[in-house]
Amino acid sequence: MQRTVALLSVLLGGCVSSGTLLQDDPPPASTVPGWDAAIDWEPCPLFSDQEGAPWASCALVEVPLDWDDLDGPTIDLFVKRHAASGADPAETEDAVWPLTGGPGGAGNMQEALADLLVTNDPAASWYLLDHRGTGRSERLGCVSEGGATPGRFTITLEELPACAADVRERYGDDLNHFTTTAAARDLAWLIEATRGPEQRVHVHGGSYGTRWLQRFLQVAPSTADSASGLGVVPPDFSFGDYDASYEEVGAAYLARCLDSVECVARLGPDPVERSHAILDGLDAGACPQAAALGIDRARLRGFFGGLLLGGWDERVAIPALLHRIERCNADDIEALVWWDANVPDPLSGLRSDRLFSRVLGNLVILSELWGEPAPTAFEAQVLLDDAIFALGSSVRVASLEDADWPSYPPSPFAGEAPEVDIPLLWINGELDPATPLGPVQDYVPSAFDAPDQHLVVLRDGSHGWRSPTLEGYGCALNVFWNFVRTPGEAILECEDLVLPTSLSASPAVAQWLFGRDDLWGAYED
């Protein structure tokens, strides 16, 4: 089975709460006197839902629920390590710890990346950690969540009140310890417990993983030798702005239409205004054949948002679908029937991930990633109703106050940047809707200005690794790996080689989207 390397780390739902738990106190240094748990590694498949090779090794490690109470209750953390065949992970030159985003994602989202890079460079070993509360690290869940419910492994809006009540009853004040700071302290202890005597340690975060990484650098600033992040979450990031960011970045993408003769012939000189008009017409009953297939504004804006989040040339599906819905001739209906039957939601894999914890994600978002002033549910819904691009996350967060979802007070580290002088690499896409470039450019250069600390901007990049170049390789992944292997040296420069977004789709994209070689169909006045 073909695997792709991608970091689509984004929360699909959120929450608000009227309740709080205990204070998340500042942690001590990363070394923990008196805590010396054994790490017993056992062979396991590298890929969590696949039996057999390639092989890795796995361990359940007992750590304190509360790092300030070493005599109190404990939890088990799951960690998987992967190295080249025959290599001792403690003796490779580098140890790399990739941190998954969400919040709510587990280490399984990093398995393909570890496999690819170990195969190509055996000089490093990889450690994949399930953030506490996710995956196999005491995953937080609720009775209304699961495959038998309408939301499968998600939590629908209708299920949230019952889920919130179950979470409070099941976990109580223990939820206070499922924080970003606690996860950072887990990571700091595990690094010290596993690193070899001469081994360099690199920590990498993706999306929310960059927030986890920054908290780790606050908790244990001298533990890693270098660090990097992809899709940067600044200290003032808020899911209250999330849907609005998609609409803003989506408008910037549609503006690329003006550089394509094919696209501008269909959507005209103002593709954003035209797109709104097409969706308004669909709402009013235009192209009833599309409506009969279940194609409506809500479905389209979610599909478009998913493409914007992680796509590259596939993003041309956005103007192509809009054009075919507007024209709605016999060929267009056949193309829409193909799309309806054969093209999945870009985020369907994430929604069905059994190791992802929406409960943990909601808890962290409400407590640490929901700024003030936050939109009301009504304000967020008004924006969503008129959106071309949106996942509905702001609405979900804003509308869950009535569910009485639990939260914990912000960490004392909240709102602050780490102060470190180790080599740092931050990568962000120019068209990233989840972590928009503007706030990242305001934050990173001022917060991280020591020698060997860099920000790389990927032309037309979305929220992941994809960045094809004229030379045939991915810019982001190569910049990252050269940095891991040679921190402190010159950054690999490939940003100018990244291929711009194409709105003249290849036959392969047209076949994927519509089952035919022609993306747009014959031009008609």
Long-range contacts (C-beta under 8 A, 24 or more apart in sequence): 3-112, 3-115, 4-112, 5-112, 5-113, 5-116, 5-465, 5-477, 6-112, 6-310, 6-464, 6-465, 6-466, 7-100, 7-101, 7-109, 7-113, 7-206, 7-207, 7-209, 7-230, 7-231, 7-463, 7-464, 7-465, 8-309, 8-310, 8-346, 8-347, 8-350, 8-463, 8-464, 9-100, 9-101, 9-102, 9-105, 9-109, 9-206, 9-207, 9-208, 9-209, 9-231, 9-463, 10-101, 10-102, 10-207, 10-309, 10-347, 10-350, 10-391, 10-393, 10-434, 10-463, 11-102, 11-103, 11-104, 11-208, 11-239, 11-361, 11-365, 11-393, 12-154, 12-347, 12-350, 12-351, 12-358, 12-391, 12-393, 13-154, 13-155, 13-358, 13-361, 13-362, 13-393, 13-396, 13-397, 14-239, 14-361, 14-362, 14-365, 14-366, 14-370, 14-393, 14-394, 14-396, 14-397, 14-400, 15-160, 15-164, 15-362, 15-363, 15-365, 15-366, 15-396, 15-397, 15-400, 15-403, 15-405, 16-366, 16-370, 16-374, 16-397, 16-398, 16-399, 16-400, 16-401, 16-403, 16-405, 17-366, 17-400, 17-401, 17-404, 17-405, 17-406, 17-407, 18-401, 18-404, 19-168, 19-404, 19-405, 19-406, 19-407, 20-406, 20-407, 20-408, 20-409, 21-173, 21-175, 21-176, 21-406, 21-407, 21-408, 21-409, 22-173, 22-176, 22-408, 22-409, 23-176, 23-408, 23-409, 24-176, 24-179, 24-181, 24-182, 24-408, 24-409, 24-410, 24-411, 24-412, 25-68, 25-412, 26-411, 26-412, 26-413, 27-67, 27-68, 27-181, 27-184, 27-185, 27-219, 28-67, 28-68, 29-220, 30-185, 30-188, 30-189, 30-191, 30-192, 30-219, 30-220, 30-222, 30-223, 31-192, 32-67, 32-70, 32-189, 34-70, 35-63, 35-64, 35-70, 35-189, 37-61, 37-62, 37-63, 37-193, 39-79, 39-193, 39-194, 41-81, 44-80, 46-80, 46-82, 46-111, 46-114, 46-115, 47-108, 47-111, 47-112, 47-115, 48-108, 48-111, 48-355, 49-108, 54-82, 54-115, 56-80, 56-81, 56-82, 57-81, 57-82, 57-89, 60-136, 61-190, 61-193, 63-186, 63-189, 65-174, 65-177, 66-177, 66-182, 67-182, 67-185, 67-189, 73-174, 75-132, 75-137, 75-138, 76-136, 76-137, 76-138, 77-129, 77-130, 77-132, 77-137, 77-138, 77-186, 77-190, 78-106, 78-107, 78-129, 78-130, 78-135, 78-136, 78-137, 79-107, 79-127, 79-128, 79-129, 79-130, 79-190, 80-107, 80-111, 80-127, 80-128, 81-125, 81-126, 81-127, 81-128, 81-194, 82-111, 82-114, 82-115, 82-118, 82-125, 82-126, 82-128, 83-118, 83-122, 83-124, 83-125, 83-126, 84-118, 84-122, 87-122, 87-125, 88-196, 89-125, 89-127, 89-194, 90-125, 90-194, 90-195, 90-196, 90-199, 91-196, 91-199, 92-122, 92-123, 92-124, 92-125, 92-196, 92-199, 93-123, 93-124, 93-199, 93-200, 94-123, 94-124, 94-125, 94-199, 94-200, 94-201, 94-202, 94-484, 94-485, 95-124, 95-125, 95-126, 95-127, 95-191, 95-194, 95-195, 95-196, 95-199, 95-200, 95-201, 95-202, 96-124, 96-125, 96-126, 96-127, 96-201, 96-202, 96-203, 96-204, 96-484, 97-126, 97-127, 97-129, 97-187, 97-191, 97-201, 97-202, 97-203, 97-204, 97-224, 98-126, 98-128, 98-204, 98-205, 98-206, 98-209, 99-129, 99-131, 99-187, 99-203, 99-204, 99-205, 99-206, 99-209, 99-210, 99-212, 99-213, 99-216, 100-131, 100-134, 100-206, 100-208, 100-209, 101-205, 101-206, 101-207, 101-208, 101-209, 101-210, 101-231, 102-131, 102-134, 102-207, 102-208, 102-356, 102-360, 102-361, 103-131, 103-180, 103-208, 103-211, 103-212, 103-360, 103-361, 103-364, 103-365, 103-369, 104-134, 104-356, 104-357, 104-358, 104-359, 104-360, 104-361, 104-364, 105-131, 105-134, 105-208, 105-209, 105-353, 105-355, 105-356, 106-130, 106-131, 106-134, 106-135, 106-136, 106-137, 106-139, 106-353, 106-355, 106-356, 106-357, 107-135, 108-135, 108-353, 108-355, 109-353, 117-481, 121-481, 121-485, 123-485, 124-202, 124-484, 124-485, 127-190, 127-194, 129-186, 129-187, 129-190, 130-355, 131-183, 131-212, 131-360, 132-177, 132-178, 132-182, 132-183, 132-186, 132-360, 133-178, 133-357, 133-359, 133-360, 133-363, 134-355, 134-356, 134-357, 134-360, 135-355, 135-356, 135-357, 136-355, 139-355, 139-357, 139-360, 140-167, 140-171, 140-175, 140-178, 140-357, 140-359, 140-360, 140-363, 141-357, 141-359, 142-166, 142-167, 142-170, 142-359, 145-358, 145-359, 152-351, 152-352, 153-351, 153-352, 153-353, 153-354, 153-356, 153-358, 154-351, 154-358, 155-358, 155-359, 155-362, 157-396, 157-399, 157-400, 160-400, 160-403, 160-405, 161-402, 161-403, 161-404, 163-359, 163-403, 164-400, 164-403, 164-404, 164-405, 164-406, 165-404, 167-359, 167-405, 167-406, 168-404, 168-406, 175-363, 175-406, 175-408, 176-408, 178-360, 178-363, 178-364, 179-364, 179-367, 179-368, 179-408, 179-411, 180-211, 180-212, 180-215, 180-364, 180-368, 180-411, 181-215, 181-219, 181-411, 181-413, 183-212, 183-215, 184-212, 184-215, 184-216, 184-218, 184-219, 184-220, 185-219, 185-220, 187-212, 187-216, 187-220, 188-216, 188-219, 188-220, 188-223, 191-220, 191-223, 191-224, 192-223, 200-225, 200-226, 200-487, 201-225, 202-226, 202-227, 202-228, 202-484, 202-487, 203-227, 203-228, 204-228, 204-229, 204-230, 204-480, 204-484, 205-229, 205-230, 206-230, 206-231, 206-464, 207-231, 207-233, 207-434, 207-435, 207-463, 208-233, 208-364, 208-369, 210-426, 210-435, 211-237, 211-368, 211-369, 214-417, 214-418, 215-411, 215-413, 217-418, 217-420, 218-413, 218-416, 218-418, 219-413, 221-418, 221-419, 221-420, 221-422, 224-422, 225-422, 225-423, 225-487, 226-422, 226-423, 226-424, 226-425, 226-483, 226-484, 226-487, 226-488, 227-420, 227-422, 227-423, 227-424, 227-425, 228-424, 228-425, 228-426, 228-427, 228-480, 228-483, 228-484, 229-425, 229-426, 229-427, 230-427, 230-428, 230-464, 230-465, 230-476, 230-480, 231-427, 231-428, 231-429, 231-432, 231-434, 231-435, 231-463, 231-464, 232-426, 232-427, 232-428, 232-435, 232-440, 232-443, 232-444, 233-369, 233-435, 234-439, 234-440, 234-442, 234-443, 234-444, 235-414, 235-415, 235-416, 235-417, 235-443, 236-371, 236-415, 236-439, 237-369, 237-371, 237-435, 237-439, 238-369, 238-370, 238-371, 238-374, 239-365, 239-369, 239-370, 239-393, 239-394, 239-397, 240-370, 240-371, 240-373, 240-374, 240-375, 240-380, 240-394, 240-397, 240-398, 241-371, 241-394, 242-391, 242-393, 242-394, 242-397, 242-434, 243-380, 243-383, 243-384, 243-387, 243-390, 243-391, 243-392, 243-393, 243-394, 243-395, 244-383, 244-394, 245-433, 245-434, 245-436, 246-305, 246-308, 246-387, 246-389, 246-390, 246-391, 246-433, 247-383, 247-387, 247-388, 247-389, 247-390, 248-433, 248-436, 249-308, 249-389, 249-431, 249-432, 249-433, 249-436, 250-304, 250-305, 250-308, 250-318, 250-388, 250-389, 250-433, 251-388, 252-431, 253-308, 253-315, 253-318, 253-431, 253-501, 254-318, 254-319, 254-388, 256-460, 256-500, 256-501, 256-503, 257-319, 257-503, 259-503, 260-503, 260-504, 262-503, 262-504, 262-519, 262-520, 263-316, 263-319, 263-503, 265-523, 266-319, 266-323, 266-520, 266-523, 267-319, 267-322, 267-323, 271-319, 272-388, 274-322, 275-319, 275-322, 275-388, 276-386, 276-388, 278-322, 278-325, 278-326, 279-322, 279-388, 281-326, 282-325, 286-325, 286-326, 286-328, 287-325, 287-326, 287-328, 289-328, 289-333, 289-336, 290-325, 290-328, 290-333, 290-336, 293-336, 293-337, 293-340, 294-340, 295-325, 295-336, 295-340, 301-384, 301-387, 301-388, 301-389, 301-390, 302-345, 302-347, 302-390, 302-391, 302-392, 303-345, 303-346, 304-388, 304-389, 305-389, 305-390, 305-391, 305-433, 306-345, 306-346, 306-347, 306-391, 307-346, 308-389, 308-431, 308-433, 308-462, 309-346, 309-347, 309-391, 309-433, 309-434, 309-462, 309-463, 309-464, 310-346, 310-462, 310-463, 310-464, 310-466, 311-346, 311-462, 311-466, 312-460, 312-462, 312-466, 312-468, 312-501, 313-501, 313-502, 313-505, 313-506, 313-509, 314-509, 314-512, 314-513, 315-462, 315-501, 316-501, 316-502, 316-503, 316-504, 316-505, 316-509, 316-519, 317-343, 317-509, 317-513, 319-503, 320-505, 320-513, 320-514, 320-519, 320-520, 321-513, 323-520, 324-514, 324-520, 324-521, 327-521, 327-524, 329-521, 329-524, 331-521, 331-522, 332-521, 335-513, 335-514, 335-515, 335-516, 335-521, 338-513, 338-514, 338-515, 338-516, 339-513, 339-514, 342-515, 343-512, 343-513, 347-391, 362-400, 362-405, 363-405, 363-406, 363-407, 363-408, 365-397, 366-397, 366-405, 366-406, 366-407, 367-407, 367-408, 367-409, 367-410, 368-410, 368-411, 368-414, 370-397, 374-398, 377-401, 389-433, 417-443, 417-447, 417-448, 418-447, 420-448, 420-450, 421-450, 421-451, 422-452, 422-487, 423-452, 423-453, 423-483, 423-487, 423-488, 424-448, 424-450, 424-452, 424-453, 424-454, 425-453, 425-454, 425-456, 425-479, 425-480, 425-483, 425-491, 426-454, 426-455, 426-456, 427-455, 427-456, 427-458, 427-476, 427-479, 427-480, 428-455, 428-456, 428-457, 428-458, 428-461, 429-457, 429-458, 429-460, 429-461, 429-462, 429-463, 429-464, 429-467, 430-457, 430-458, 430-459, 430-460, 430-461, 431-460, 431-461, 431-462, 431-501, 432-461, 432-462, 432-463, 433-462, 433-463, 434-463, 435-463, 452-487, 452-488, 454-483, 454-491, 456-491, 456-495, 457-495, 458-495, 458-498, 459-495, 459-496, 459-498, 459-500, 460-498, 460-500, 460-501, 461-498, 467-498, 468-498, 468-499, 469-494, 469-497, 469-498, 469-499, 470-497, 470-499, 471-497
